[in-house]
Amino acid sequence: MGTPAQLVRALWRRLSGFAPGFVRDRYETAQLAEVQASLRRVATLVARGAPPEEVFEVVAVEVGRLGDADAAGLMRYESDGTYTLIGVWSEVDGVRPAVGTREPVRPGTLTGRVFETCKPVRLDKSAPAAAGEYVADDAPWHSAVGAPLLVEGRLWGIVGASRSDGPLPDHAEARVTDFADLLASAIANTESREQLNRLAEQQAALRRVATLVAEREAPERVFAVVASEVARVVDVPMVSIARYESDGTASEQASFVDGNQLFPVGTRWSLDGTNVLAQVRESGRPARIDDYSDLHGTIVEAVRRAGIRSTVGIPIVVAGRMWGAMVASSAAVEPLPDDTEARLTEFTDLVATAIANAEFRAGLARLAEEQAALRRVATLVARAAPADELFAAVADEVAQLFPVELASMARYDADSAMTIVAVSGREDWPFSVGTTLSLGGRNLSTVIAETHRPARIDSYAESSGAIGARFRDAGVGSAVGTPIMVDGRLWGLMAVSSSAEQALPPGIEARLTSFTDLLATAIANAESRGELAASRARIVTAADATRRGIERDLHDGVQQQLVSLGLELRSVQRQVPPDLPTIGNALSRLADGLGDVQGDLVEIARGLHPAILARGGLGPALKALARRSSIPVEIDLRLDDRLPERVEVPAYYVVSEALTNAAKHASASFVQVAVEARERKLRVFVNDDGVGGADPARGSGLVGLRDRVEAFGGTLNIQSPVGAGTTLQVELPLDD
């Protein structure tokens, strides 16, 4: 029987045969009213901002109904030479293509003719084909008309109607064109609203990102937010941000796809083959790839696994240098829109600002941390801290300051080897302080030893030599080191290491140099102090040896001669006759004087170097001093064994000088002496109850004592408040 519309048209045709003029006029009036009503319905939808899909569907229905057609549709022309069906109505059994269907625009067809001419077109199987027209024999329609959709002067699409059982009426083109004009206005308005809405959304998104930048959020947070905002606002399903690395790779900084990560943050990409990251880095301009089917490379394989078909990359330029790229991707068959590059650029500008700000802040913070660390090291250098303490402190500072797992310091030895003097970082590091390693092959230590310049090894997988093999076995992936130059000669090196596959960031060499310069100063100062101390020790040792030699010469030579002379003189005295008392008395006086000289000589020899110290050690020597003292002395000795002579001699003279000063200058009535050997140090305490006020600065034997003690690496401390006695505290290292 046909559809209701077909029945109505048949009825009107039959009625027109009885009263042609009257029926025709009434028919045309009714048709005009119906057209106006249809146009009003569509206009109402447009005015109230109905979704484009709803408008397109209603237009297809109205066009088909008013055009005496049994099928109608709206198609949008695409930039790749295809068209997409965006609205459809059909009463033909089995013929209703799905909205979204995409077909190529073929010359001579309805869509092709409208595309070529930008004018209304009619095609009819019963009429001869005009030049350039083409009607397929298997087309499901007999007659079809199409009108172009011209939106703001550009060809946007086509409105078409068709009949499968005969030709369309003469007025079909006009009615289809009326709807095309109305629909073009609706599309223009819709696009304007969409553009305004899109602009508003984009500005809101940009404001949100700008707020994060202004609030000094960490770059990782900014990257993640930008990726999600771009995916939502620019309407691309996949967005990622990658940073170019110094080793020619790129690392993933953020990615977004359906609220999840596309690729894990930190993923390293090799830029081999054809990909947008490589193209952006090489050209410094936006790049796109719309088809990956014939491409190869690491990134291409990952893209295929992710189902990506097209990508667009935009460079991120920070402070004039190529920092990285933002990449938008899609798995759809059609490529990303032509305006994707332009819409991404505003976000990359904000990302670049965020990165620049973050890098500036990080640079200031890093500089502050670095200066604080250098000040702490400089303080140790200034107070002449022991070498092992200084080396350990520098290694700790470097390990905390740099993005590394291990900081180490080594001294080059004369036999083509090096000795590790400090390590900080990894607890499982197999090389402890004192470990000696042989140089040779290709590794950081050997390169620096040969070149005397900073060096880096970005991959220990290709290292060689004993050091290279042991470091590789310990899991070292990359390392950077700088030489420690002391007075123009290579002393050692400072190195930092990481087990990560990627190379350590650039710039570490220059930053390490600040520490090695301080180390070189400290080592030079320590060596100078060591040489000075050694020189002082040699002088004191030589003086002691001289005094000991003089004491021995006096004891074994002059003293023995005086003893012999005294004995001979007493013998002669005994032989003098009793009747010569004058001669006997004179010889007696000479013998007594000779004995006094001998006693003075013994005291002189004892002052030069007490023989009892050499024979019995410090304990008996101090007890002898106490016995000879003119004031009471209490001695507390805690000595198990003999001590080195270089320690016993200064300790003896400290006690001797203190007892002498207590008796002669302090008016003391009592002296306490305590001596103990503990923790590889000899400690001597001497305390009197005298008047105090002893001041080495005014010149006394205390100055000589301090020089003697310090010459052997010891310390002497004097406390002598007026009226409260004097206390001497001495520490001497037992180790050489």
Helices and strands as residue ranges (DSSP letters): H 4-18, H 20-47, H 52-66, E 71-77, E 82-90, E 102-104, H 110-117, E 121-124, E 143-151, E 154-163, H 172-214, H 219-233, E 238-244, E 249-257, E 268-270, H 276-283, E 287-289, H 298-305, E 310-318, E 321-330, H 340-382, H 387-401, E 406-412, E 417-425, E 436-438, H 444-451, E 455-457, G 460-462, H 465-473, E 478-486, E 489-498, H 508-553, I 554-558, H 559-575, H 581-608, H 611-616, H 618-628, E 633-638, H 645-664, E 671-678, E 681-688, G 696-698, H 701-711, E 715-719, E 726-733
